[in-house]
Amino acid sequence: CNFNSATLTASGGTGYLWDTGATTAIITVSPSATTTYFVTVTDANGCIDDDSVTVNVNPLPTANAGADDTICNGESSVLTASGGISYAWNTGETTAVITVNPTTTTTYTVTVTDANNCTDEDTVTVNVNPLPIAYAGADDIICNGESSVLTATGGISYIWNTGAITPSITVSPTTTASYSVTVTDANGCTDDDSVTVNVNPFPTANAGTDQTICNFNSATLTASGGTGYLW
């Protein structure tokens, strides 16, 4: 393969002269293209003979690990290599297509081998964006009939399970309810959070039974149903 070396060994005499200028029986050559080498062999009687040997050079494959990718933390990336008939990733996998789940930006290397057993390498980087931190706000307590304003933070767009798409929404639940919001950041990564609105029922006010008194007499009225009273 291109950029590899070949060892040539001549025999049949006591002296050797290669067309490279080498004068040893064994030489190492690294041609970049198919090349024929000639050697002149001399024996002990001073007689000579010539021979040649051809080193065929196969071109290297062009390894391609695919385009770099960007994912959100927790997502997967499918890497597809091409350029040969067999593949060896630095993950240990030996298929052209692999699925990776890095938690931080990671570079992957693949060695591609062609039908001539020549190899080439390429790399691909998977950039990992962190998730936003969604916050739906603190839990709230209201009385039945009141409203609560919920405000989410942590991203640039928001989707509530009510269908609202604004950071702040007003809700008026009649019973305790939880609201969830999906927050998306500038990288398109998402995170969820929820907030609970606790709804307290109305007290049952009781001012007591009606009374009948004579003029200038007094009546004692007794209210119940709560902890504070305003007549």
Disulfide bonds with the S-S distance in Angstrom:
Cys1-Cys118 1.69
Cys72-Cys189 2.06
